[in-house]
Amino acid sequence: MILLLAAIAAAISFLVLTSDFTRWFGITISTLGIGFALGLLMQPRRSVKSNGNSDLPRAMQFPPALLNATINEMREGLLVIDSEMQVLAFNRAAGDLLSNFDPATSSRRLTEITRNPAIYDAFLDGVRGTERAGVKVETYTPERRVFDLRVVPLRTTSGVNGAVGVFFDVTRLERLEVIRQEFLSNVSHELRTPLTSIVALSETLEVGAIDDPANNRRFLSIIQKNAARMHRLIDDILELSAIEAGNVKLRCESVQLRPLVDDIVNTLAAAAAVRNITIRNEVVGDVYLLADPHRLMQMLTNLIDNAIKFNRDGGTVSINFSRGLRDRISVEDTGEGIPSHHLDRLFERFYRVDRARSRELGGTGLGLAIVKHLARSHGGEVCVESRFGEGTKFTIELPKDETSTQEAQDDTSE
């Protein structure tokens, strides 16, 4: 039994140490701790003294309950089987990822607790003396999770007596990889469209259209428009990347909201006037917020600009403020609204309800993602409500400015 436990300890350490994934450094440390604990329990007794008393090393006093608790607190699933494919031991994480686990599982065969062929084949190879690494295992209990399974044989002096497997949860890593691939695909697509136009018009000018007074300036204007679009896109990508990486330092202070909204309205007034859209600043004059004024202006500019772009001709954009458990700034338009099935993905990067219209209006598809991450950087959130055919309302929720609230209460009491 001692040899078998020693083999388990060595196998666990081997599973992690041989992994070439640097992102599992933390997993390596925790698993090595388990191997060390098992090693302490398995040290041989010292020789018996002449007086008949045995001198036990201090490591032999390592409490079994502590070892059991340590193994059960591992985030990685641990499963040990013998040469007959029967379960010898498992921890809590392994029980959670396989739905048929129960306290009596240790007396059952592997095929009784899982029908997943990838798991069975990996452990079968382990019992036969072959190491398996990088086995992808998917479970759906209750949601989809992805594991990287590594199995090694349990070797003792008598040969292979079983196998031990460790399940590394890579669900989040796989999700991030999907997001990365989608991001690269979207960026490539967004850059390809204006770049194709620039190349085509440049070639047209080069072969003689530059001497055509009827079209040369129009072609140059289109080139300039597409170059500006690429510039905005790259700026937004860099901005969003910096915010997501936590490299944007907020300088929060007490900000009077109404003058800040007035500045934004004056900046966007020309664009609104082209379509006869009315912008109403309904924020009262004595409202103060705790926020970074530059970032707050950036968030509201994005939302108000969108409300103008996607509004009806002759429509209205209203900016309001309310105070409850949090400070809430809302931007509401009277446009066509957004279908409900789009709302959950509205703040994703490059997600557009109407791609053609968004590009026509000069959008990069990153504005709402920037708003979301800036709101979260303030400790707040942004949400959306929409009634299709009636309009859309975006609300930024920020932590309450307790100082301003207290001052207002003091003024009222006086």
Secondary structure, DSSP 8 states (H G I E B T S, - for coil): -HHHHHHHHHHHHHHHHT---GGGHHHHHHHHHHHHHHHHHT-------TTS-----GGGG--HHHHHHHHHT-SSEEEEEETTSBEEEE-HHHHHHSTT--TTGGGSBHHHH---HHHHHHHHHHHTT--EEEEEEEEESSSEEEEEEEEEEEEETTEEEEEEEEEEE-HHHHHHHHHHHHHHHHHHHHHHHHHHHHHHHHHHHHTTGGG-TTTHHHHHHHHHHHHHHHHHHHHHHHHHHHHHTT------EEEEHHHHHHHHHHHHHHHHHHTT-EEEE---TT-EEEE-HHHHHHHHHHHHHHHHHTS-TT-EEEEEEEESSEEEEEEEE-S----HHHHTTTTSTT--SSHHHHHHTT--S-HHHHHHHHHHHTT-EEEEEEETTTEEEEEEEEE--HHHHHHHHHHHH-
